[in-house]
């Protein structure tokens, strides 16, 4: 059986070290952009020779720092549309 050779510091000594108040501020949130034009493709790029797909969001979602409310219709790549539907962010057709 292993033993611990370190000794505990008395509570008074530990309290003396931590008497200075510490204040930490939360990191600043990145600014949000307004929603893109409805005809712009958002999210990952569409592969060559593939047409983008229109999806309707059912939940609030942020893509590339842009907020999209529920009901927003977006043009996205078919792969991204599949991921959004699988995660419950877009309606199933």
C-alpha positions in Angstrom: 0.0 0.0 0.0 1.4 3.4 -1.0 1.6 6.2 1.5 1.5 9.9 1.0 4.6 11.7 2.4 3.3 15.3 2.0 2.1 17.2 5.0 -1.1 19.1 5.2 -0.9 22.9 5.6 -2.9 24.3 8.5 -6.1 26.0 7.5 -4.9 29.4 8.7 -1.8 29.4 6.4 -4.0 28.4 3.4 -6.4 31.2 4.2 -3.6 33.8 4.4 -2.5 33.1 0.8 -6.0 33.5 -0.7 -7.1 36.7 1.0 -6.6 38.9 -2.2 -9.8 39.0 -4.2 -9.6 37.9 -7.7 -11.8 39.1 -10.5 -11.9 37.4 -13.8 -13.9 38.7 -16.8 -15.5 36.4 -19.3 -14.0 36.5 -22.8 -15.8 38.9 -25.1 -18.3 37.3 -27.4 -17.6 37.6 -31.1 -20.0 40.0 -32.9 -22.9 38.4 -34.7 -23.6 39.1 -38.4 -27.0 39.7 -39.8 -28.6 36.9 -41.9 -27.2 36.5 -45.4 -29.2 37.0 -48.5 -31.6 34.1 -49.2 -29.9 33.3 -52.5 -26.4 33.0 -50.9 -25.1 29.5 -50.1 -24.2 29.2 -46.4 -22.1 26.6 -44.6 -19.6 24.3 -46.2 -18.9 25.0 -49.9 -20.9 23.1 -52.6 -18.9 20.6 -54.6 -18.4 21.2 -58.3 -21.3 19.9 -60.4 -23.7 19.6 -57.4 -26.7 22.0 -57.0 -27.4 23.5 -53.5 -30.5 22.5 -51.6 -33.0 24.8 -49.9 -33.7 23.9 -46.2 -36.0 25.5 -43.7 -34.7 25.8 -40.1 -36.9 24.7 -37.3 -34.6 25.9 -34.5 -32.4 28.9 -34.0 -29.0 28.2 -35.5 -25.7 30.0 -35.9 -23.6 29.2 -39.1 -20.2 30.9 -39.5 -21.1 33.5 -36.9 -24.4 34.4 -38.5 -27.7 34.0 -36.5 -30.6 32.4 -38.4 -34.0 32.3 -36.7 -36.5 29.4 -36.9 -38.3 29.4 -40.3 -35.3 30.9 -42.2 -34.8 29.3 -45.6 -31.2 28.7 -46.6 -29.3 27.4 -49.6 -26.8 24.8 -48.4 -24.8 21.9 -49.9 -26.7 18.5 -50.0 -24.2 17.0 -47.4 -24.8 19.9 -45.0 -28.5 19.7 -45.5 -28.4 16.0 -44.5 -26.4 16.9 -41.4 -28.8 19.7 -40.4 -31.8 17.4 -40.8 -30.1 14.6 -38.9 -29.3 16.9 -36.0 -32.9 18.3 -35.9 -32.1 21.8 -37.1 -33.9 21.6 -40.5 -37.3 20.2 -41.5 -37.5 16.8 -43.2 -39.0 16.8 -46.6 
